């Protein structure tokens, strides 16, 4: 990536005070210094946390002011409980009828709305002629500026999207909901080398950028152009979700990304982040990340599970529900391009987080 490239950094937060104070705030300040305050814009959207996430972000905001960093920081007082307690008349799009006889707020459209809120300044700045080359999405993860620079330079900067690999309980990776291999399959194993697709697996074995259909996994870099052409986060339609299907907004964004038609989406295994300090340290040992025993064990576990398991039934179940939904309108106008993102689950928002329904 060119040294003059301009980066729009977007991040959403909920109840993550601990990692903000222990790692994230300082990492963001170091990142801004590394990239240059005049080359970045930071958009932070916090949504009704129950801890003191707001206080941690206010402290970061003051430090960003000292560095004269362009930014927009939104601290919302609207909690999950407030959103869930909406009047019945407002329980339309984004709500679903569950088997418990309740009309409940769907988690994924809710998260998509928050992520789109974090992108609002991108559109506002474009109206006054301020544009960016890349969008960097940062989860509440432990990272270093070097991690971000490596991510931005994935495949020489030529990609539809580039993602890190995230860990909460190593050696298992974390974000199974969004990651799909080059054939659209989910993982075979939670630990290295993860994938069913030989294309993805071969790249992972040599720690090269891994072609995937979708990823998120802590940090994501994407060219800004599709967002100027109105690419946004979304959930699947409520009517499709009613058949007990769900897909991550962080997977569907890749299904909708027009750049994915002629550029690869990559997971960069050299960029590994953690949801706490010990996880980050575990995947950045003094010696090599993977020991000879981990490599041997991982290869054989992956091989055996590929031989002995299949995703065919899961894929058939999803595909049959999608086909019924597509045919239900009678006009053939219903279409879901992110079918590879879908799983047999239903997620609803709860005051403390979310739950399966």
N, C-alpha and C positions, 0 to 999 in steps of 0.2 A: 504494500500500500504506500502511495506517495506520502512523503513527509509533510506535505501541505494539506492532506486530506482533512476534511472537517467531520467531526463525529458528534452525532446526537445520541446522548446516553439516556435511556429510559429505565425506570425502576419503580415497582410497586411494593408496598410494605404493609404488613399486618402482624402485630405481636412478635416482632423480632428485635426488640431492644438489646438483648444480650449480645447477638452477633454484630449488631451495629456498633456497640461500644467497644467490644473486644477486638474487632478486625475491620469491619466493612467501612466505617467512616474514614479511618486512616488510609485504607487501601484506595478509596475514592480520591482523597486528597493527593495521594502519591500519584495516582493515575492522571489526574488533571495536570499536575506539575510535569509529568512525563510527556503528555500529549501537547501541552501548552494551553493555558486558560483561554487564549484567543481562538483556539481551534475546536472548542467543545461547547455544547449546551447540555445542561443536566436537568432532566425532568423527573421529579420525585412525587409520587402520589401515595399517600398513606391513608388507609381506610378504616377508621374507627377501632383502633387497637385498644385492648383492655390493659396492657402494660404501659410503660412509659416510652414507647417507640417515638411518640411525638417529641418528647424531651430530647432524645438522642438525635433526632433529625434536626431539631432547632439548633443544637450544638454544631452539627455539621454545617448547617446553613450559615451560621456566624463565621465559621472558618472559611467557607466558600466566599463569603463577602470580603474577607480579608485578602483573598486571592483574586478578587474581582472576576469571579466566574459567572458567566451568563447562565441563568437557571430559572426554573419555576418550581416551587415547592408547595404542594397542596396537602394540608392536614385536615382530613374530614372527620367530623364528629359523628357521622352516621355509622352506627354499628350494624353487625349482622342482625341483631335482635330488631333494630329499627326497620331494616329492609324486610325481614320476615313478617313483621306485624303490619304490613301494608293493608289498607282497606281492600275488601273483596273486589270493589270496582276497579282497582288498579292491578289485580292479579291476572294480567293478560299474557302478552308475549314474555317468554322466559320463565313461565310457571307451568307446572305439570300436575296432573292428578295421579296420586300414588295409590297403591293397593290398600293403604290404611284409611282410605276415604278422605284424605286431606289434599288440598291444593297447596303445593309447596314450591318454593323458589329454587330453580335449577342452579347448580353451582357454576357450570361452565359459561353460560351466557353472562352470569354475574362477573366472573373473572375477566371475560372478554371485554366487558364494558369498562372495567378498571384499567385494563391494559390500553384500551383505546383512549381513555382519559389521559394517560401518560403520554400519548402521541399528539394530543391537541396542540401543544406549542410548535410542533413540526409544521403543522398547517398554518398556524398563526404567523410564524416567522416567514414562511414562504410568501405570504401576501405582501410582506414589506421587503422582499428580495433577499432574505437570508436563507440560504439553502445549505444542505449537508450532503456529503458523499456516502456516509454509512450511518446506520442505526445500530447501536450496541444496547442490547437488553441485558440488564444485570439482575440476577436473583440475589437473595440475601445469603450470599456465599462468601467463604474465605477465598481470596484471590490476591494476586500481586499484579502490578503494572506489567511485568514481564509476561504474565499469562495472557493479558489482554492484547499486548503487542503481537505475541505469537498467534493468537486467535485471528486477529485482523489480517495477518499475513498468510493465513492458511491457503495452500495451493497458489502462492504468489498473489493472493488477493483476488483470484478469479473464482467466484462461487455465487450461487443463489443464496446460500446461507452457510455459516460455519458455526459449529457448536463446540463447547467444551464437554468434558465427561465429568459427571457429578457423583459425589459419594457422601453418604451419611454414616453408613456402617460398612467400611471396606472389609473384604475386597468386593462386595456387592455394589453395583452401581445403583443410583437412586431413581432416576426419572424413567420408569418403565412405561408410563402412560403416553409419553410423546415420542419415544425413540422407535423407529422402524428401519429395518435394514434396506438394502438397495432393491429388494423385491417386495417391500411393504410388509414383511413379517416382523412380529415382535421378537424378543430375545429367546434364545434357546437356554442359555445359562445366565445367571445374574452376575457371574464373575467372568473375567477374560477367558476366551475371546468373544463371548456374548452371542454371536450372530449365526443364523441359519444360512444366509446367502454366502456363497463362496466368494463373491466379489468383495463384500464387506469384510469377511473373515480374513481374506488374504491381506488386505490393507492393514487390518488391526494387528496381524501377526508381526508386521515390520514397523508398526507405529507410524504409518503413513496416513494422510487424510483419508478417512473412511467414507466412501460413497454411501449415502443413506437416503431414504425417502423423506424422513422427517427426524427432527431432534430438537431438544431444548437444553436440558441437562446443565442448567446453572448460568451459562452465559451464551449469548447468541449474537453474531454479527451478520448484518444483512445490508446489501446496497440500499440506499435510501429511495432510489427511483420508484420502485413499486408503491411505496407509501405515498408518494406525491401523486400517483395514479389511483389512489383511494383503496389500496390494499389495507384491510383492517382485520382485527381479530373477531371471531364469531364462534357460536356454538352450532351444532346441527339444529334443524328445525324442531320445534316442540312436538309436531306430529310424528316425526321419526323417533324422537326420544321417547315418545309414549309407548313404543314397542320394546322398551327396555334396552336401548342402545345409547352409548355416549362416546364422544370423542373429545380429546383435549383441544382447547383453542390453540395450544402451542404446536399441535400437529396439523390442525386444519389450516393454519396460516401458510404452511408449506404446500399443501394441496392447492391453495388458491394463488400462490405466488407465480406470476407469469414468467419470472426469470427461470423457474424450475424446468421450463420447457426446453431451454437450450443451455443451461448451466447446471452443474452438479451442486447438490447439498452435501456438506461434509460434516462428519464428527471428527474433531482433531484430538487423537488420544494423547498427544503431548501436552495438552492443556487440561489439567485435572484440578477441579475445585472441590471444596468440602463445605458442608453445612455447619461445621464447627472446627476449631483448630486442630483437634486430634485427628479428625478425618483427613484434613488437608495434609498434615504431617505424615500420616500413614501412606499416602499415595505419592509422597515426595521424600523417600528415604535417602540417606546419604549415598547408598549404593544404588543399583538399578531398581526400577519400580517393580519388576517381576523377577523373582528368583528362578533358577532352573527347575526347581520342584513345582512352583506355581505354573510355569509354562507347561511342563509335562502333564500335571494334573488337569489344568484347564483344557488343553488340547484333547485329552482322552475323555473328559467329562462331556465336552461339547460334541465330540464324535459319537459317543454312545447315545446321547440324547437325540441327536439328529437321526441316528439309525432306528431308535426305538419309539420316537414320538412323531406326531404330525399335527399340523395346525389345520388340517383339512376340515374337521368337524366344526371347529370354532369359526373358520372362514365361511363354511356353508351356512351356519346359523345366522351370522351377520348378513351374508349376501341374500338369504331368503327373506329376511325381514326388510332389507332395503328394497328388494324387488317388489314385495307386496306394497310397500309405501309408494314406490314409483308408479305402480299401476292403480293406486287408489284414487287418484284425482280424475282418471278417465281421459286425460288429455296428454299424458306422457310428458308433462312439463316439470314434474318433480325430479330433481337430480341432486345427488350428493357426490361431488368429486373426491371427497376425502374418505371414501369407504375403507381404505386401508388403515385409517385412524380409529375405526370404531371397535368397541368391545361390548360384551354382554353385561353392561352395568347401567345403573341410573344413580346420579349424584344429586343430592339436594343440600341446600345451605342450612346450617344449624348455628345457634348462637356461639358455640365454642369452635366452630369450624365447618365441617361437612360430614355427611353420612351417606351410606348406600341406602337406596330405597327399592 
